Amino acid sequence: MSESPNKLIRFWQELKRRKVFSVVTTYAATAYIIIEVVNNLIGPLHLPDWLASLVVILLIIGLPAAVIMAWIFDFTPQGIKKTESLEELEGKGIVIKPFKRKLRASYVLNAILIVAVLILAYPKIFKRNTLENLRAKGKISVAVMPFKNLTNDTIWNVWQDGIQNEIIASLTNSEELKIRQIESITGLIQSKGLSNYASLTPLVASDLSQKLEANVFIYGSIKQVGITVRVNAQIIDSKTKEALKSFQIDGTPEKILHITDSLSMLIKNFLVISKLEKEVTPETRHLAGTSSPEAYRYFISGSNAFMKRDYPTAVNLFSQALDIDSNFTFATLSLSIAYGNQGLYEDAKKWCLKAYDNRDQMPMWQKIWINWVHAIFLETPQEEIKYLKQLKDFDDQFSNAYSNLGYCYNALYQYDKAIPEMEKVLEMYNKWGVKPSWIYDYTFLGYAYHKTGQYRKEKKLYKKAEKDFPDDPALIQNQAILSFTEGDTIKANIFIKKYISLLKDNSSSEAEIATDLASIYSEACNLNKAEEYYRQALLLESDKPDWLDNLAYFLLEKDRNIIEGMNLVEKALELKPDNYSYLHTKGYGLYKQGNYQEALKFLQKSDDLKPAYVHDLFLHLEAAKKAVAELKNN
């Protein structure tokens, strides 16, 4: 058993004695220097590109030969001699002393080679990977190729470089783009021997742009039919060679500068917006729809504020986007939803209808989106679901369609349908390697799990949500409800304490906090505690009709005190007689009392005044209609 390790040790000693490691190090360093020299000489000497590949292949083939030669032969002061093996030396009675390092010429040579390698590699390892990457971080690098003259008129040859120059000058002023300058492009073209731009095919241009480390390149042409000059341009991905966007500008010969300016602006706007899209959430990337980078910047900022539930700020930013581009459809729709989330339904409907009136002029994608927002405020969840399914069919990777579909099913109490839609959203984000846009992608799914008794899944989901949205009140609220439901009052009270602290930090009033706590206890089926906090909110702000209505509806819905509930809602209606919510509560109370005719009257009035669809109101109205019909039949 001990012979094998001894053989390995002897073999290792032989490798060192025969200087195999030293030869491999020297060979690798020398090979690297040769490769760098060849790469640097190919351009200036107009050598063929395949020469560099040939050199690399030859050097790789030469490595085993160098190792074998190092094993067999040794360089000595008397010349090259065959290296004797340990067995041969031991047979001659020569004792092999332990290997001791001495300063030798070969070591000095190796050190010089290593220093040379570091000098050559330093710019690539440090400068490019650190300084260059920092400068280019978040930027799209662009190479603009000369425009090919396809007019058969040599007078246009000057504009092959002229249009290229103008576009480079225009794009260079953008902070979002990194533009390869004309000297670099021209030098590379000349090194390829392409004196005639007719040879500059998209394939060649792709190869050139990759050498310039450009993400995309601009490839275009000049044509003329009669007195009309047409300039075409394509933005092409350097690696995939996919055309990302095409542009075409027509004009007369004397307007060539105006044509070039217009083309430069179109290209610049497209590239800048493409860059900005990388900074937003995956679903927001679907929603550009503007050619103005400034408008899109406001839209992105507004979307970020929206996701943080800062709806007033979102409204302001969406409005500024529309001031720049009044035809920015998705900014219009986002403004509508932001108003709606604040309960400002008249403003929400106004902006929704502005987009809806122009929907027939929109592409199919935008038209479906407009129809969906219209359904939110002016139709039913069934219509919402129809349009959201169309959005899914249009793009099965559009997370927003799945999440909103889940919200709709939740609102209709169809939790089994909601769960797979919202689970799909989290699967998408996990695949993309980013966190969800906002907490509701977690809490709405958690709510559906809760309502279907899947508490273990709900708890596991909240653990993940804690990492993405720590200390979010919506999450803490759901965690408190779950803890109460599971009977863990100690943990639940910790969540409650934390929830109160977060609400106070957000400047919520004592009455608002009490109302939120009442909702938590009601969901957790602790009705005594819920009633206590509803009464506390009313005690704190007794002149606020909403607190009257909240307590009234709770007492009616939970059958705790129908008479008191009716008295409370009557007081609320005295303050606001046409409030649809208060009318709903009174109609529901009348239904509970068996007064179906009067109940139907109030519920119908509430339905007529409602700003948007309310599922509980719909259910109560249908129940009242059914009860009245049965009375008539009897």
C-alpha positions in Angstrom: 0.0 0.0 0.0 2.9 2.4 0.7 4.5 1.9 -2.7 1.9 4.0 -4.6 2.5 7.1 -2.5 6.2 6.7 -2.8 6.0 6.5 -6.5 3.9 9.7 -6.6 6.5 11.4 -4.4 9.3 10.3 -6.7 7.4 11.4 -9.8 6.8 14.8 -8.2 10.5 15.1 -7.4 11.4 14.1 -10.9 9.1 16.9 -12.3 10.9 19.4 -10.2 14.4 18.0 -10.9 13.8 18.0 -14.7 12.5 21.6 -14.4 9.1 20.8 -16.1 7.2 23.3 -14.1 9.7 26.0 -14.9 9.4 25.2 -18.6 5.6 25.3 -18.6 5.6 28.7 -16.8 8.1 30.1 -19.2 6.2 28.7 -22.2 2.8 30.1 -21.0 4.2 33.5 -20.4 6.1 33.6 -23.7 2.9 32.3 -25.6 0.8 35.1 -24.0 3.3 37.7 -25.1 3.4 36.3 -28.7 -0.4 36.3 -28.9 -0.6 39.9 -27.7 2.1 41.0 -30.2 0.4 39.3 -33.1 -3.0 40.9 -32.1 -1.5 44.3 -32.0 0.3 43.9 -35.4 -2.6 42.5 -37.4 -4.3 45.9 -37.8 -1.3 48.2 -38.6 0.4 45.6 -41.0 -3.0 44.7 -42.6 -2.4 41.0 -41.8 -5.4 38.6 -42.2 -7.6 38.0 -39.1 -7.1 34.2 -39.3 -3.4 34.7 -38.5 -4.2 35.3 -34.8 -6.2 32.0 -34.6 -3.5 30.1 -36.3 -0.9 31.4 -33.8 -3.0 30.3 -30.9 -3.6 26.8 -32.3 0.2 26.4 -33.0 1.0 27.5 -29.4 -1.5 25.1 -27.9 -0.1 22.2 -30.0 3.4 23.2 -28.9 2.7 23.0 -25.2 2.8 19.1 -24.9 5.9 19.1 -27.1 7.6 21.5 -24.7 6.6 19.4 -21.7 8.0 16.2 -23.3 11.2 17.9 -24.3 11.7 19.3 -20.8 11.2 15.8 -19.4 13.7 14.2 -21.8 16.4 16.9 -22.1 18.2 19.4 -19.9 20.1 22.6 -20.8 23.6 22.4 -19.2 26.7 24.6 -19.6 28.1 21.8 -21.8 25.0 21.9 -24.1 21.7 20.0 -24.4 21.9 16.6 -22.8 19.5 13.7 -22.2 18.3 13.8 -18.6 19.2 10.7 -16.7 16.5 9.1 -14.5 16.7 8.7 -10.8 17.2 5.0 -11.2 20.1 5.5 -13.6 21.8 8.0 -11.2 21.2 5.7 -8.2 22.7 2.8 -10.2 25.9 4.8 -10.7 26.0 5.5 -6.9 25.1 9.1 -7.3 23.2 10.5 -4.2 20.3 12.9 -5.1 20.4 15.7 -2.6 17.2 17.5 -1.6 16.2 20.2 -4.1 17.5 23.6 -3.1 16.6 26.8 -4.9 19.5 29.0 -6.2 19.3 32.1 -8.2 19.7 31.0 -11.8 19.4 32.8 -15.1 16.2 30.9 -15.9 14.5 32.3 -12.8 15.5 35.8 -13.8 14.1 35.1 -17.3 10.8 33.8 -15.8 10.5 36.9 -13.6 11.0 39.2 -16.6 8.4 37.3 -18.6 5.9 37.5 -15.7 6.4 41.2 -15.4 5.9 41.6 -19.1 2.7 39.6 -18.9 1.4 41.8 -16.1 2.2 44.9 -18.0 0.3 43.6 -21.1 -2.6 42.2 -19.0 -3.0 45.2 -16.6 -5.1 47.3 -18.9 -7.4 44.4 -19.7 -7.8 43.1 -16.1 -8.0 46.4 -14.3 -8.7 49.2 -16.6 -11.3 47.5 -18.7 -12.9 45.5 -16.0 -12.9 48.4 -13.5 -12.6 51.8 -14.9 -14.2 51.0 -18.3 -17.0 49.1 -16.8 -17.7 51.8 -14.4 -17.9 54.4 -17.2 -20.0 52.1 -19.4 -22.2 50.8 -16.6 -25.8 51.2 -17.6 -24.8 52.6 -21.0 -25.5 51.3 -24.4 -22.4 51.3 -26.6 -23.1 52.2 -30.2 -21.1 52.1 -33.4 -22.4 54.1 -36.3 -21.3 52.8 -39.7 -20.9 54.9 -42.9 -24.2 55.1 -44.9 -24.0 53.3 -48.2 -24.7 55.3 -51.3 -27.2 53.3 -53.4 -28.2 56.2 -55.7 -25.7 55.4 -58.5 -24.7 59.1 -58.3 -21.2 59.7 -56.9 -22.2 63.2 -55.7 -23.8 61.5 -52.7 -20.6 59.7 -51.7 -19.7 62.6 -49.4 -22.8 62.0 -47.4 -21.8 58.4 -46.6 -19.4 59.8 -44.0 -21.4 63.0 -43.6 -24.6 61.3 -42.2 -22.4 59.0 -40.1 -20.6 62.1 -38.6 -23.9 63.9 -37.9 -25.4 61.0 -36.1 -22.3 60.4 -34.0 -22.2 64.0 -33.0 -25.9 63.9 -32.0 -25.6 60.7 -30.0 -22.4 61.7 -28.2 -24.3 64.3 -26.2 -26.4 61.7 -24.5 -25.4 60.5 -21.0 -27.1 57.2 -21.5 -25.1 56.2 -24.5 -21.4 55.4 -25.1 -20.6 56.2 -28.8 -17.6 54.8 -30.7 -16.0 57.8 -32.4 -15.4 58.0 -36.1 -11.7 57.6 -35.9 -12.0 54.2 -34.3 -14.5 53.1 -36.8 -12.7 54.4 -39.8 -9.4 52.9 -38.7 -10.9 49.5 -38.3 -12.6 49.7 -41.7 -9.3 50.7 -43.3 -7.5 47.8 -41.5 -10.0 45.5 -43.2 -9.1 46.9 -46.6 -12.7 48.1 -47.2 -11.9 51.1 -49.4 -15.3 50.8 -51.0 -18.3 51.0 -48.7 -20.2 48.7 -51.1 -18.4 45.8 -49.4 -19.6 47.0 -46.0 -22.4 44.3 -45.5 -24.4 43.9 -42.3 -22.3 40.8 -41.5 -19.1 42.8 -41.9 -20.5 45.7 -39.9 -21.5 43.3 -37.1 -17.9 41.9 -37.0 -16.5 45.5 -36.8 -18.9 46.6 -34.1 -18.0 43.5 -32.0 -14.3 44.4 -32.3 -15.3 47.9 -31.1 -17.2 46.2 -28.2 -20.4 48.0 -29.2 -23.7 46.6 -28.1 -25.5 47.8 -31.2 -24.5 49.4 -34.5 -26.3 51.7 -36.9 -26.4 50.5 -40.5 -28.0 52.7 -43.2 -28.2 53.7 -46.9 -29.0 56.6 -49.1 -31.4 56.2 -52.1 -32.9 58.6 -54.6 -36.0 58.2 -56.8 -36.6 61.3 -58.9 -36.3 64.3 -56.7 -37.0 62.3 -53.5 -34.1 61.3 -51.3 -34.7 58.5 -48.9 -32.4 57.7 -46.0 -32.9 54.4 -44.2 -31.3 53.3 -41.0 -31.4 50.2 -38.8 -30.4 49.6 -35.2 -28.9 46.1 -35.1 -27.7 44.0 -32.2 -24.0 43.4 -32.7 -24.0 39.8 -31.5 -27.4 38.4 -32.6 -27.5 40.6 -35.8 -31.2 41.1 -35.0 -32.6 44.4 -36.3 -34.1 46.1 -33.3 -35.6 49.1 -35.0 -35.8 50.6 -38.5 -36.2 54.2 -39.6 -36.9 55.9 -42.9 -36.9 59.6 -43.7 -37.8 61.1 -47.1 -37.0 64.5 -48.4 -35.5 66.6 -51.2 -31.7 66.8 -51.8 -31.5 70.3 -50.4 -33.1 69.1 -47.2 -30.5 66.4 -46.5 -29.3 68.1 -43.3 -32.9 68.3 -42.0 -33.3 64.6 -42.9 -30.2 63.7 -41.0 -31.2 65.7 -38.0 -34.6 64.0 -37.9 -33.0 60.6 -38.3 -30.5 61.3 -35.5 -33.3 62.4 -33.1 -35.3 59.2 -33.9 -32.3 57.0 -33.3 -31.3 58.8 -30.1 -34.8 58.7 -28.6 -35.1 55.0 -29.3 -31.7 54.2 -27.8 -32.2 56.4 -24.7 -35.6 54.9 -24.0 -34.2 51.4 -24.5 -31.6 52.3 -21.9 -34.2 53.7 -19.5 -36.2 50.5 -19.8 -33.4 48.6 -18.3 -33.8 50.6 -15.1 -37.5 49.7 -14.5 -39.4 46.6 -13.5 -40.1 44.0 -16.1 -43.8 44.8 -16.5 -43.1 48.5 -16.9 -40.9 47.8 -19.9 -44.0 46.9 -21.8 -45.4 50.4 -21.3 -43.2 52.9 -23.2 -45.4 54.2 -26.0 -43.6 57.6 -26.3 -40.7 58.8 -28.4 -39.7 61.4 -25.8 -37.0 60.3 -23.3 -38.0 63.1 -21.0 -41.6 62.1 -20.9 -40.5 58.5 -20.3 -38.2 59.6 -17.4 -41.2 61.2 -15.7 -43.3 58.1 -16.4 -40.6 55.8 -14.8 -40.4 58.0 -11.7 -44.2 58.1 -11.5 -44.4 54.3 -11.8 -41.8 54.0 -9.0 -43.8 56.3 -6.8 -47.0 54.3 -7.6 -45.4 51.1 -6.6 -44.5 52.7 -3.2 -48.2 53.7 -2.9 -47.3 57.4 -3.0 -50.2 58.1 -5.3 -50.1 62.0 -5.1 -46.5 62.0 -6.2 -47.3 59.5 -9.0 -50.1 61.8 -10.2 -47.8 64.8 -10.4 -45.1 62.8 -12.3 -47.6 61.2 -14.7 -49.0 64.7 -15.4 -45.6 66.1 -16.2 -45.0 63.2 -18.6 -48.3 64.2 -20.3 -47.3 67.8 -20.4 -44.3 66.8 -22.6 -46.2 64.1 -24.7 -49.9 64.5 -24.5 -50.3 61.3 -26.6 -48.5 59.1 -24.1 -51.2 56.6 -23.7 -49.8 54.6 -20.8 -49.1 57.7 -18.8 -52.7 58.7 -19.3 -53.9 55.3 -18.1 -51.5 55.2 -15.2 -52.7 58.7 -14.1 -56.2 57.4 -14.2 -55.4 54.4 -11.9 -53.4 56.6 -9.5 -56.4 58.9 -9.1 -58.6 55.9 -8.6 -56.4 54.5 -5.9 -56.9 57.7 -4.0 -60.6 57.4 -4.3 -60.8 60.4 -6.7 -63.0 58.5 -9.2 -64.2 61.5 -11.2 -60.6 62.4 -12.1 -59.9 58.8 -12.7 -62.8 58.4 -15.1 -61.9 61.6 -16.9 -58.4 60.5 -17.8 -59.6 57.0 -18.6 -62.2 58.3 -21.1 -59.6 60.5 -22.7 -57.6 57.4 -23.7 -60.8 55.3 -24.4 -62.1 57.8 -26.9 -59.0 57.4 -29.0 -58.6 53.6 -28.6 -59.5 52.8 -32.2 -56.4 54.7 -33.4 -54.1 52.6 -31.1 -52.2 49.4 -31.8 -54.0 46.2 -30.6 -51.8 45.9 -27.4 -52.7 49.4 -26.3 -56.3 49.1 -27.2 -56.7 46.0 -24.9 -55.0 47.8 -22.1 -57.3 50.8 -22.5 -60.3 48.5 -22.5 -59.1 47.0 -19.3 -58.7 50.3 -17.4 -62.2 51.4 -18.8 -63.6 48.2 -17.3 -62.1 49.0 -13.9 -64.1 52.2 -13.5 -67.1 51.8 -15.8 -67.8 48.1 -16.2 -67.6 44.9 -14.2 -64.9 42.5 -13.1 -66.1 40.0 -15.7 -65.1 42.5 -18.4 -61.8 43.2 -16.6 -61.1 39.5 -16.6 -61.9 39.2 -20.3 -59.4 41.9 -21.3 -56.8 40.7 -18.9 -57.0 37.2 -20.5 -56.5 38.9 -23.9 -53.4 40.6 -22.6 -52.1 37.2 -21.5 -52.8 35.8 -24.9 -51.0 38.7 -26.4 -47.9 38.2 -24.3 -47.8 35.2 -21.9 -44.8 36.7 -20.1 -46.7 39.9 -19.1 -46.7 39.7 -15.3 -49.1 42.6 -14.9 -51.9 40.7 -16.6 -51.5 37.7 -14.3 -51.3 39.8 -11.1 -54.4 41.9 -12.0 -56.3 38.8 -13.0 -55.5 37.4 -9.5 -56.7 40.7 -7.9 -60.0 40.4 -9.9 -60.6 36.9 -8.7 -59.8 37.8 -5.2 -62.4 40.7 -5.4 -65.0 38.2 -6.6 -64.0 35.8 -3.7 -62.9 33.2 -6.3 -59.7 32.4 -4.4 -59.0 29.1 -6.1 -58.8 30.9 -9.4 -56.8 33.8 -8.0 -54.0 31.6 -6.5 -52.5 30.1 -9.8 -52.5 33.5 -11.4 -50.6 35.2 -8.6 -48.3 32.2 -8.2 -47.4 32.6 -11.8 -46.3 36.2 -11.2 -43.9 35.2 -8.5 -42.5 32.4 -10.7 -41.8 35.0 -13.4 -40.0 37.3 -11.0 -38.0 34.4 -9.7 -37.0 33.4 -13.3 -36.0 37.0 -14.0 -33.9 37.2 -10.9 -35.7 40.3 -9.5 -38.0 41.0 -6.6 -41.7 41.7 -7.2 -42.6 45.3 -8.0 -44.7 45.8 -4.9 -45.8 44.1 -1.7 -49.3 43.3 -3.0 -47.9 40.6 -5.2 -47.2 38.8 -1.9 -50.1 39.9 0.3 -52.9 39.3 -2.2 -51.6 35.8 -2.8 -51.2 35.4 1.0 -54.8 36.5 1.5 -56.0 33.9 -1.0 -54.0 31.2 0.8 -55.6 32.4 4.1 -59.1 32.3 2.7 -58.6 28.7 1.5 -57.0 27.6 4.7 -53.5 27.1 3.3 -51.8 28.6 6.3 -48.5 26.8 5.9 -48.1 28.2 2.4 -49.1 31.6 3.6 -46.5 31.6 6.3 -43.8 30.4 3.9 -44.8 33.1 1.5 -44.5 35.9 4.1 -41.0 34.7 5.0 -39.9 35.4 1.5 -41.8 38.7 1.5 -40.0 39.8 4.6 -36.7 39.7 2.7 -38.0 41.8 -0.3 -40.2 44.2 1.7 -39.0 44.4 5.3 -41.3 46.3 7.7 -44.0 46.9 5.1 -47.3 47.7 6.9 -49.4 45.6 4.4 -47.2 42.5 5.2 -47.2 43.1 8.9 -51.0 43.3 8.9 -51.4 40.0 7.1 -48.8 38.4 9.4 -50.8 39.5 12.5 -54.0 38.1 11.1 -52.3 34.8 10.4 -50.8 34.6 13.8 -54.2 35.3 15.5 -55.8 32.6 13.3 -53.2 30.1 14.3 -53.7 30.9 18.0 -50.2 32.5 18.5 -51.3 35.6 20.3 -47.8 36.4 21.5 -46.5 36.6 18.0 -49.6 38.4 16.8 -49.3 41.1 19.4 -45.7 41.7 18.4 -46.9 42.2 14.9 -49.7 44.5 16.1 -47.2 46.6 18.1 -44.9 46.9 15.0 -47.9 47.7 12.8 -48.9 50.6 15.0 -45.4 52.0 15.1 -45.2 51.9 11.3 -48.6 53.7 10.9 -47.5 56.4 13.3 -44.3 56.8 11.3 -46.5 57.3 8.2 -48.5 60.1 10.1 -51.7 58.1 10.4 -54.2 59.5 12.9 -55.2 57.6 16.1 -58.7 57.1 14.6 -57.2 55.7 11.4 -54.9 53.3 13.4 -57.9 52.2 15.4 -59.9 51.4 12.3 -57.1 49.4 10.8 -56.7 47.4 14.0 -60.5 46.8 14.0 -60.1 45.3 10.4 -57.3 43.0 11.5 -59.3 41.7 14.5 -62.3 41.3 12.3 -60.4 39.2 9.8 -59.0 37.1 12.6 -62.5 36.5 13.9 -61.9 38.3 17.2 -65.2 40.3 17.0 -65.1 41.7 20.5 -61.7 43.3 19.9 -62.8 44.5 16.4 -65.9 46.2 17.8 -63.8 47.8 20.6 -61.5 49.5 18.0 -64.4 50.6 15.7 -65.9 52.3 18.7 -62.6 53.8 19.7 -62.2 55.3 16.2 -65.7 56.9 16.5 -64.9 58.1 20.0 -61.8 59.8 18.7 -63.5 61.5 15.8 -67.2 61.5 16.4 -68.0 64.0 13.7 -66.6 61.8 10.9 -69.4 59.9 9.1 -67.0 57.2 7.8 -66.4 56.0 11.3 -70.2 55.9 11.9 -70.6 53.8 8.7 -67.7 51.5 9.6 -69.2 50.6 13.0 -72.7 50.3 11.5 -71.7 47.9 8.8 -69.7 45.8 11.2 -72.6 45.5 13.6 -75.0 44.6 10.8 -72.8 42.2 8.9 -71.8 40.3 12.1 -75.4 40.4 13.5 -74.1 42.0 16.7 -76.6 44.8 17.0 -78.9 45.5 14.0 -80.9 48.3 15.8 -77.7 50.3 16.8 -76.2 49.7 13.4 -79.3 51.2 11.7 -79.2 54.2 14.1 -75.5 54.9 13.3 -75.9 54.7 9.5 -78.9 57.1 9.8 -76.6 59.7 11.5 -74.0 59.2 8.7 -76.7 59.8 6.0 -77.8 63.0 7.7 -74.3 64.3 7.1 -73.9 62.9 3.6 -77.3 61.8 2.2 -76.0 60.8 -1.3 -73.0 58.8 -0.2 -73.2 55.4 -2.0 -71.4 53.5 0.9 -73.8 54.8 3.6 -76.8 54.0 1.3 -75.4 50.5 0.8 -75.1 50.0 4.6 -78.7 51.2 5.2 -80.0 49.0 2.4 -78.2 46.0 3.8 -79.6 46.7 7.3 -83.1 46.9 5.9 -82.5 43.6 4.2 -81.3 42.1 7.5 -84.5 43.3 9.1 -86.6 41.6 6.3 -87.8 44.9 4.8 -86.9 43.8 1.2 -88.8 46.5 -0.7 -87.1 49.3 1.1 -83.8 47.5 1.1 -84.0 47.2 -2.7 -84.7 50.9 -3.0 -81.6 52.0 -1.1 -79.4 49.3 -2.6 -80.4 50.3 -6.1 -79.7 54.0 -5.3 -76.3 53.0 -3.9 -75.6 51.0 -7.1 -76.5 54.0 -9.2 -74.2 56.3 -7.3 -71.2 54.0 -6.9 -68.0 55.3 -8.5 -66.9 51.8 -9.5 -68.0 48.1 -9.1 -68.4 46.9 -5.5 -68.9 43.2 -5.3 -70.6 43.1 -1.9 -73.0 45.7 -3.1 -73.7 43.6 -6.2 -74.4 40.5 -4.0 -76.7 42.4 -1.6 -78.6 44.0 -4.5 -79.1 40.7 -6.2 -80.3 39.1 -2.9 -82.8 42.0 -2.4 -84.0 41.6 -6.0 -84.5 37.9 -5.5 -86.3 38.4 -2.2 -88.7 41.0 -3.7 -89.4 38.7 -6.6 -90.2 35.9 -4.3 -92.6 38.1 -2.3 -94.4 39.1 -5.6 -94.7 35.4 -6.6 -96.2 34.5 -3.3 
